[in-house]
Amino acid sequence: MNSFVFDLDDTLTDARQVIDNDFKNFMHEFAGNNSCYICTGSDYGKIVEQIGTDLCNQFETIFACSGNHHLKQGKEIYKSKWQLTSDQQGFLIKELSNNTHFKYNPSTGNHLELRTGSANLSIPGRNATQKQRDEFEIWEKANKSREPIAERFNKLFPDCEAIVAGVTGIDIFEKGKSKAQVKALLSNIIFFGDRCYPGGNDYPLSSIVDTHFQIDNGWKQTFEILKNQYHNH
């Protein structure tokens, strides 16, 4: 039996947005008839905000925080105890203060989020409006400021791993505890993610699974693939 594994942002929903209602209804049916999982850098609270508790419960397991927090029907079944050290937090805050975008654009706040078994650094801040996120996305495509921060972090802290994630952030976790860790728990994985290329936070899993789809056009592309290739098969 296939295991369908989905990233969240820009794969099941637009980044940090609520799932489209038609797609949600489709996923209710699809997840009810197939073995489906979510594997995302986001924490469980954000997943619920975006797709709702009802759809969350249709998935076999939710692998939140890059697979460091497992939940089934809303009940916790595994939780990593790893946390950023104070030195690592200090390094990230310093990098943020040196970031060109951060220097010349108003800070929205809530830049470093400590999650279960992982952390996330958001350059514009998690309090940014959608307009500010969109503006940062355009700026970041031209400046690519996150890759160098991740590279410097990885060089200084080799027991951990920082990787570019989503539109605004960098995910950080213990070495070997990327999304790839769910491969050992599932078989015949078909993975959908928007960052399946080297340096992206979906790459560690996409590079070792049986089948993966690089999602470049958001949830509508995921919807089309599922309808055309896997629905009622």
ABEGO torsion letter per residue (X at the ends): XBBBBBBABGAABBBGBBBBAAAAAAAAAAAAABBBBBBBABBAAAAAAAAEAAAAAABABBBBGGGABBBBGGBBABBBABBBBAAAAAAAAAAAAABAAAAABBBAEGABBBBBGBBBBBAAEAABBAAAAAAAAAAAAAAGAAAAAAAAAAAABAABBBBBBEAABBBBBBBGABAAAAAAABBGBBBBBABABBGBAAAAAAAABABBBBBAAEAAAAAAAAAAAABGX
